[in-house]
C-alpha cells in the first residue's frame, strides 16, 4: 500500500508544493492538509513546510504552533508518527515544544540563501535512516531566523542524548550553537532542520555537484527514508 504523507499549508507557507513534489518523487502519495482543520485525513506521516506562516509575526513559527491542526500534530507525534519540520516547520516544532530550544534572527541580521554542507549526526531516525552517520550532504538553505539557541543545560542534554540530527560544516551560516542545523526527538520520529531538503530531490533542480550543475539530490533521501520506515512498520 502506498504511504500517504500529509503536508500542512499555513497562511504564508511557500514550500508546501515543493514538499508534495518531493513526497511524490519518493514514491508516496502527498496529501494536502489545512492549518485550520482538525483532520489529518488518515495520513501515515506529516511534513510542516517552509515559508513565513502568519507573516512570522510575534516570532517565526510561534502563531502557527497554536493553529488548530497542531493539536492533532502533537497527538500524532506522541503516537510515533514520522513528522518533519523544514525551516519554518522546524520553528513551529520548537515553538510547540516538540523539539527543544528556539530559533532567533541570524547572527549577521540578514536573510541568507546558499547551498549548505551538512554532516549527518544521527542516522537512526525515520527521516535519516537512508544516510550514514558522519556523511556529508549538500542541502539548500534560505532563512532569516535560523540561529539555534537553548540553555546550557538543554545543550548538554541534546549533545549527550545524541539529539543533534545535522550540523553545519564548512561555515556556520547563522550563528547556531554547536553548529546545530537540525534536531530529532528521543524517539526519532520527529525531525526538524533549517535547510530545505525538498529543494534537492531531482537532477536539474538541486545544488551543483562535481558531476554536473544542479545535479544534487541529497534531499530525496529524507523522504525515501520515511517511506522505508513506514513500509517496515506495515510488515
Buried (B, 14 or more C-beta within 10 A) or exposed (E): EEBBBBBBBBBBBBBBBBBBBBBBBBEBBBBEBBBEEEEBEEBBBBBBBBBBBBEBEEBBBBBBBEBEBBEBBBEBBEEEBBBBBBBBBBBBBBBBEBBBBBBBBBEEEEEBEEBBBBBBBBBEBBBBBBBEEEBEBBBBBBBBBBBBBBEEEBBEBBBEEBBBBBBBBEEBBBBBBBBBBBBBBEEBBBBBBBBBBBBBBBBEBBBEBEEEEBBBBBBBBBBBBBBBBBBEEEE
